[in-house]
Amino acid sequence: MKTNGAKSDSCTASVNYSDNHYFRFHLPHVHLASVFGDDWFALKAEGFARFFGTPAFLVVQTVIVAVWIGANVWGFTKFDVYPFILLNLAFSLQAAYAAPLILLAQTRQADRDKVHTEADAQHREALAQANEQRMELARQQMQKLTELIEKNTELTELTKQLSQRIEVLTSEMHSKVLLKEIK
């Protein structure tokens, strides 16, 4: 699969990427709209949803609830006395917003994971094809090398035969020249 040049999609502008770019298989998926969207609110909503699962959130929430209950039980304030109806309302409101945000964040992450998995599979396939091409090239080069070695062996044999023939002819000529000089 050649990916040089520009690839365009009806949803995006053209994207330039080369075969050597690490994320070249991820770039065709850039145009996919995320669940939250890509605007400021979407990024903040996902960040907020992710914050719900952190230890910092749990600690801060626990401290706020403890202060709330303590302030009302010990009489510092009387705005939410036992059974803490405002606190229950706050928790209900928090749950009403937190649950959909967390689900949307999970869906968005699942979409990203799916796209990354597909891109990684394409990358592995491209590596396998490149490996097959290298193996085929190595096989062809080995075959040519074997042919060259065989030709070299044939030429060496021919050179040996010619050298022996030259030696025989030289010996014959030498003996004829010596015979002429002796006569």
C-alpha positions as CSV (number, residue, x, y, z in Angstrom):
1,M,0.0,0.0,0.0
2,K,1.6,3.3,-1.1
3,T,0.7,6.2,1.0
4,N,3.0,8.9,-0.4
5,G,1.4,12.1,-1.5
6,A,-2.0,13.4,-0.3
7,K,-5.0,11.4,0.7
8,S,-8.2,13.3,0.8
9,D,-11.6,12.4,2.4
10,S,-14.9,14.2,2.0
11,C,-14.8,15.0,5.8
12,T,-11.3,16.5,5.9
13,A,-8.7,18.5,4.1
14,S,-5.9,16.5,2.5
15,V,-3.3,15.0,4.8
16,N,0.3,14.6,3.8
17,Y,2.2,11.8,5.2
18,S,5.1,9.5,4.2
19,D,5.9,5.8,4.5
20,N,8.3,6.5,7.3
21,H,6.0,8.4,9.6
22,Y,5.2,6.4,12.7
23,F,1.5,7.3,12.8
24,R,1.0,7.0,9.0
25,F,-1.7,4.4,9.5
26,H,-3.5,6.5,12.2
27,L,-3.7,9.7,10.0
28,P,-6.5,8.4,7.8
29,H,-8.7,8.2,10.9
30,V,-8.1,11.8,12.0
31,H,-11.3,12.9,10.4
32,L,-13.5,10.8,12.7
33,A,-15.6,12.9,14.9
34,S,-15.3,12.1,18.6
35,V,-18.2,11.5,20.8
36,F,-17.8,14.8,22.7
37,G,-16.6,16.7,19.7
38,D,-13.3,18.5,19.4
39,D,-14.2,21.9,20.7
40,W,-13.3,23.5,24.1
41,F,-16.4,22.2,25.9
42,A,-15.8,18.7,24.6
43,L,-12.2,18.6,25.9
44,K,-13.2,20.0,29.2
45,A,-16.1,17.6,29.6
46,E,-13.9,14.6,28.9
47,G,-11.3,16.0,31.3
48,F,-14.0,16.4,34.0
49,A,-15.3,12.9,33.4
50,R,-11.8,11.5,33.7
51,F,-11.3,13.5,37.0
52,F,-14.2,11.6,38.5
53,G,-12.2,8.5,38.7
54,T,-9.1,9.9,40.4
55,P,-8.1,9.6,44.1
56,A,-7.9,13.4,44.3
57,F,-11.6,13.7,43.4
58,L,-12.5,11.1,46.1
59,V,-10.4,12.8,48.7
60,V,-11.8,16.3,47.9
61,Q,-15.4,15.0,47.9
62,T,-14.9,13.2,51.2
63,V,-13.5,16.3,52.8
64,I,-16.3,18.5,51.5
65,V,-19.0,16.0,52.7
66,A,-17.3,15.7,56.1
67,V,-17.1,19.5,56.5
68,W,-20.7,19.8,55.3
69,I,-22.1,17.2,57.8
70,G,-19.8,18.5,60.6
71,A,-20.9,22.1,60.1
72,N,-24.6,21.1,60.2
73,V,-24.4,18.6,63.0
74,W,-22.3,20.8,65.4
75,G,-24.5,23.8,64.8
76,F,-22.1,26.0,62.9
77,T,-24.8,26.4,60.2
78,K,-28.4,25.4,60.0
79,F,-28.9,25.5,56.2
80,D,-29.0,21.6,55.8
81,V,-29.8,19.9,59.1
82,Y,-30.3,16.1,59.4
83,P,-31.3,14.2,57.1
84,F,-29.1,16.5,54.8
85,I,-31.6,16.9,52.0
86,L,-29.4,19.5,50.2
87,L,-26.5,17.1,50.4
88,N,-28.6,14.3,48.9
89,L,-29.7,16.7,46.2
90,A,-26.1,17.7,45.4
91,F,-25.2,14.0,45.2
92,S,-28.2,13.4,42.9
93,L,-27.2,16.3,40.7
94,Q,-23.6,15.1,40.6
95,A,-24.7,11.6,39.6
96,A,-27.0,12.9,37.0
97,Y,-24.1,14.7,35.2
98,A,-21.3,12.3,36.1
99,A,-22.8,9.1,34.8
100,P,-23.4,10.3,31.2
101,L,-20.0,12.1,31.2
102,I,-18.2,9.0,32.3
103,L,-20.0,6.8,29.8
104,L,-19.2,9.3,27.0
105,A,-15.6,9.3,28.0
106,Q,-15.5,5.5,28.0
107,T,-17.1,5.5,24.6
108,R,-14.7,8.0,23.2
109,Q,-11.8,6.0,24.6
110,A,-13.2,2.8,23.1
111,D,-13.4,4.6,19.7
112,R,-9.8,5.7,20.0
113,D,-8.7,2.3,21.0
114,K,-10.5,0.7,18.1
115,V,-9.0,3.1,15.6
116,H,-5.5,2.5,17.1
117,T,-6.0,-1.2,17.0
118,E,-7.0,-1.1,13.3
119,A,-4.0,1.2,12.6
120,D,-1.6,-1.1,14.4
121,A,-3.0,-4.1,12.5
122,Q,-2.3,-2.2,9.2
123,H,1.2,-1.4,10.5
124,R,1.9,-5.0,11.3
125,E,0.5,-6.0,7.8
126,A,2.8,-3.5,6.2
127,L,5.8,-4.8,8.1
128,A,4.9,-8.3,7.1
129,Q,4.7,-7.3,3.4
130,A,8.0,-5.4,3.7
131,N,9.6,-8.5,5.3
132,E,8.2,-10.7,2.5
133,Q,9.7,-8.3,-0.1
134,R,13.0,-8.4,1.7
135,M,13.0,-12.2,1.8
136,E,12.1,-12.4,-1.9
137,L,14.9,-9.9,-2.7
138,A,17.4,-11.9,-0.6
139,R,16.3,-15.1,-2.3
140,Q,16.8,-13.5,-5.8
141,Q,20.2,-12.2,-4.7
142,M,21.2,-15.6,-3.4
143,Q,20.2,-17.2,-6.7
144,K,22.2,-14.6,-8.6
145,L,25.2,-15.2,-6.3
146,T,24.9,-18.9,-6.8
147,E,24.9,-18.4,-10.6
148,L,27.9,-16.1,-10.4
149,I,29.8,-18.7,-8.3
150,E,28.9,-21.4,-10.8
151,K,30.1,-19.2,-13.7
152,N,33.3,-18.4,-11.7
153,T,33.9,-22.1,-11.2
154,E,33.4,-22.7,-14.9
155,L,35.8,-19.9,-15.8
156,T,38.3,-21.2,-13.3
157,E,38.1,-24.6,-14.8
158,L,38.5,-23.1,-18.3
159,T,41.4,-21.1,-17.2
160,K,43.0,-24.2,-15.7
161,Q,42.5,-26.1,-18.9
162,L,43.9,-23.3,-21.0
163,S,46.9,-23.0,-18.6
164,Q,47.5,-26.7,-18.9
165,R,47.2,-26.5,-22.7
166,I,49.6,-23.5,-22.8
167,E,52.0,-25.5,-20.6
168,V,51.8,-28.4,-23.0
169,L,52.3,-26.2,-26.1
170,T,55.1,-24.3,-24.4
171,S,56.8,-27.6,-23.6
172,E,56.3,-28.8,-27.2
173,M,57.7,-25.6,-28.6
174,H,60.6,-25.7,-26.2
175,S,61.5,-29.2,-27.2
176,K,61.2,-28.3,-30.9
177,V,63.4,-25.3,-30.5
178,L,66.0,-27.3,-28.6
179,L,65.9,-30.0,-31.3
180,K,66.6,-27.3,-33.9
181,E,69.5,-25.9,-32.0
182,I,71.0,-29.3,-31.5
183,K,70.8,-30.1,-35.2
